[in-house]
Amino acid sequence: MIRRGLSEATRRVDRWLDQVFFAAWEVSVLAIPTLWLLLFATPRAAVSLSGLTALAVSAVAVGTFRGGYVGTGSWPRPGHLPTLPIRSAYYSLVVGGTALLGAFAQTELGAFWPGIVVPAVVGVSALALVPVVLVGTERVARLTI
């Protein structure tokens, strides 16, 4: 009985890690233009800390939400082509926006921790809205003039 429970827990963690791994690829690739622009943002140390936090938290959040571990709605598959432009723009806005917001908070407060907390909280909150944004965009796309 204990062995069965352990293997089920191991499978669940393994599935979650798989979701997070592929989410990391998806977020990183789709946000490349924004990541390139962040290379030129200043102050470099604050942007680097917040940008890395935003990227890592985004991967964990997308993998967790897409895997259904936290219910936020129906997420598209990683290779779903119709939503690719929207996901690319949204991930770019989340990663870039939270990186800059975190860097601003870090320099204004004079401590490193806002550079981690701000991108983490704002990024997870924004990514939880992806299903709502996709449904809203689909409704707007169906409207005819």
LINDA-V995927 format. One record per residue. N is the residue number from 1. RES is the residue in one small letter. SS is DSSP state (@ for helix, = for strand, . for the rest). PSI is psi in radians with two decimals (none if undefined). OMEGA is omega in whole degrees, -180 to 180 (none if undefined). Layout:
# LINDA-V995927
n/res/ss/psi/omega
N/RES/SS/PSI/OMEGA
N/RES/SS/PSI/OMEGA
This chain:
# LINDA-V995927
n/res/ss/psi/omega
1/m/./-0.81/179
2/i/@/-0.68/-180
3/r/@/-0.70/179
4/r/@/-0.76/179
5/g/@/-0.67/179
6/l/@/-0.74/-179
7/s/@/-0.59/177
8/e/@/-0.73/177
9/a/@/-0.69/179
10/t/@/-0.74/178
11/r/@/-0.68/180
12/r/@/-0.77/177
13/v/@/-0.71/179
14/d/@/-0.73/178
15/r/@/-0.73/179
16/w/@/-0.78/178
17/l/@/-0.66/176
18/d/@/-0.78/178
19/q/@/-0.78/-179
20/v/@/-0.69/179
21/f/@/-0.88/-178
22/f/@/-0.50/174
23/a/@/-0.65/177
24/a/@/-0.74/176
25/w/@/-0.83/-177
26/e/@/-0.89/-178
27/v/@/-0.77/-179
28/s/@/-0.78/-178
29/v/@/-0.78/-177
30/l/@/-0.34/180
31/a/./0.24/-177
32/i/@/-0.78/180
33/p/@/-0.71/179
34/t/@/-0.71/178
35/l/@/-0.66/178
36/w/@/-0.75/179
37/l/@/-0.58/179
38/l/@/-0.36/177
39/l/./-0.46/-176
40/f/./0.02/-179
41/a/./2.61/177
42/t/./2.72/-4
43/p/./2.35/-170
44/r/@/-0.78/-177
45/a/@/-0.75/-179
46/a/@/-0.74/179
47/v/@/-0.68/179
48/s/@/-0.82/180
49/l/@/-0.84/-179
50/s/@/-0.65/180
51/g/@/-0.75/178
52/l/@/-0.70/176
53/t/@/-0.80/180
54/a/@/-0.75/-179
55/l/@/-0.79/-179
56/a/@/-0.79/-180
57/v/@/-0.65/179
58/s/@/-0.74/179
59/a/@/-0.80/180
60/v/@/-0.73/-179
61/a/@/-0.83/-180
62/v/@/-0.76/178
63/g/@/-0.69/180
64/t/@/-0.77/-180
65/f/@/-0.80/-178
66/r/@/-0.62/180
67/g/./-0.13/179
68/g/./0.23/178
69/y/./-0.51/172
70/v/./2.11/-175
71/g/./2.07/175
72/t/./0.02/-177
73/g/./-3.01/-177
74/s/./2.08/180
75/w/./2.49/176
76/p/./2.74/175
77/r/./2.74/179
78/p/./-0.60/-178
79/g/./0.28/-177
80/h/./1.83/-173
81/l/@/-0.66/-179
82/p/@/-0.50/-179
83/t/@/0.03/-176
84/l/@/-0.84/180
85/p/@/-0.65/-179
86/i/@/-0.77/178
87/r/@/-0.69/179
88/s/@/-0.82/179
89/a/@/-0.74/-177
90/y/@/-0.81/179
91/y/@/-0.70/179
92/s/@/-0.76/178
93/l/@/-0.72/-179
94/v/@/-0.88/-178
95/v/@/-0.86/-179
96/g/@/-0.79/-178
97/g/@/-0.77/-180
98/t/@/-0.53/176
99/a/@/-0.80/-180
100/l/@/-0.68/178
101/l/@/-0.74/178
102/g/@/-0.68/178
103/a/@/-0.70/177
104/f/@/-0.82/179
105/a/@/-0.67/-180
106/q/@/-0.78/-179
107/t/@/-0.60/-180
108/e/@/-0.68/-178
109/l/@/-0.22/176
110/g/./0.43/179
111/a/./2.74/-178
112/f/./-0.52/-172
113/w/./-0.56/176
114/p/@/-0.42/177
115/g/@/-0.24/177
116/i/@/-0.81/-175
117/v/@/-0.79/-176
118/v/@/-0.90/178
119/p/@/-0.59/-179
120/a/@/-0.88/-176
121/v/@/-0.86/-178
122/v/@/-0.69/-179
123/g/@/-0.81/179
124/v/@/-0.73/179
125/s/@/-0.77/-180
126/a/@/-0.69/-179
127/l/@/-0.44/176
128/a/./-0.35/-178
129/l/./-0.01/-177
130/v/@/-0.84/179
131/p/@/-0.66/179
132/v/@/-0.75/179
133/v/@/-0.75/-180
134/l/@/-0.73/178
135/v/@/-0.76/179
136/g/@/-0.71/178
137/t/@/-0.68/178
138/e/@/-0.70/178
139/r/@/-0.76/179
140/v/@/-0.67/-180
141/a/@/-0.46/180
142/r/@/-0.29/180
143/l/./2.49/176
144/t/./2.59/-178
145/i/./none/none
